Amino acid sequence: MKLSDYLVKYLEKITDSVFLISGGGHMHTVDSMGKSKLKTYCCHHEQACALAAEGYSRMNNDKIGVAAVTTGPGGTNAITGVAASWVDGIPMMIISGQVRKEVKLSREDIQMGLRRLGEPQEINLLDVVKPITKYAVCVEEPDEIKYHLDKAYYLAKEGKPGPVWIEIPLDVQTAEIDENNLAGFELPKKAESKIPFDKITDELNKSEKPLMIVGNGITLAGAVNQLRDFIEKTKINVVSAMSGTDLVNDDYPYYLGEQGLSGVETANYAVDNCDLLLIIGTRMQIRNTSFEYKNFAKNAVKIMVDADGAEFKKRTLKIDIPVLADAKEFLEGLSKQDIKLKRWDVEKKPIRYEVNDKYIDVYQFLEALSHKSDYPVITANGMAAETPHQALKLKKGQRLITNTAFGEMGKGIAMAMGACAAINKRPVICIEGDGSIMMNMQELQTIIYHKFPIKI
């Protein structure tokens, strides 16, 4: 079997879509994809391929977004999307080409300062992307392809998710392999979490003003139902980080809105005045704590649940009870505890805006949009993200997707393509910025060609 055919056969198990631009450096991969069951979406810029793959992963937690790019500039163009997924903890797989092994830079060549051997579009891309990926490898031995695919997919999803990068030289793409004689990656045994449920339950029951803040880590852990069960059982007040605004719909009486720099007054008041803050699925970035992070929830016992232990050590946040655990495991266990919370009533203050007949206020528009649609909403960054996160009234199960950490322009329509593909081309709404749309305007043609029902 041709290696590129095996690659595509493997991808069919973990995704149903690939976002790509063809090129000589990965021509055999592209050829195999074209003959496969995969839905191939040819974009007009590799940055858009990667951003679409991110949107796909965000919308379909059971699969993974995949982008395929050629060597050299094809790979460098995709880096912005990879970096965005890295800082926001989103799984993604990049399959890139590379020049033939015999004319590819060796490690010795690189160490002596050689930039390239002479093959067009050659660059040492792996050393560029290693700091922003969970796994980056060049497949130089054809019979190791399954091992690298297994390992990459596992690492992309395991713990704190993130992007992975698999580079395949042109001659390796054409190599003949026996798929029945390939060694795989042995999954490591999962360490048992040590969660101090008794201590946490005691703190919750002692609290006079308990509050919970939730983020996208809950979605990534597949724990949305467990979250809803817990808040229905305990009636705890909930605020969301920007990444978790779609976790609790506005009909829940104790949802106080999004917290942080782009949040609402009620949610920020609650954080400032709570005496216990249970943090699940959000890393609490500066947009949550502000630059006055030493005063963040200063009177509260802070309990933080995260799959990444490094988050507990950062100097911008002091955690009293760190819990290294998966959000789903934690919420399932906590729901079994004897929790009797005291009721803390917080007055909800509406967003104020002026209605007039001279122009449409953005908040007025978003309120009207909330009544008309339950389609997933994909946003660009800047004000195209901040206002929807404040003003949209989400229905149960409705998604609101924004990259909260990187802020790159050109995000909206590219990520919307991936999100739309992930739900079999059902309609999505894209709230794009007037400057941002100029960065990837060419993808309007991709939307037209593939008949994506995206409302921009």
Secondary structure by P-SEA (a helix, b strand, c coil): ccaaaaaaaaaaacccbbbbccccccaaaaaaaaaccccccccccaaaaaaaaaaaaaacccbbbbbbbbcaaaaaaaaaaaaaaaaabbbbbbbbbbccccccccaaaaaaccccccccccccccccccccccbbbbcccccaaaaaaaaaaaaacccbbbbbbbbbcccccccccccccbbbbbbccccccccaaaaaaaaaaaccbbbbbbcccccccccaaaaaaaaaacccbbbbccccccccccccccccccccccccaaaaaaaacccbbbbcccccccccccccccccccccbbbbbcccccccccccccccccccccaaaaaaaaaaccccccbbbbbbbcbbbbbccccccaaaaaaaaaaccccbbbbbcccccccccccccccccbbbbccccccccccaaaaaaaaaaaacccbbbbbccaaaaaacccaaaaaaaacccccc
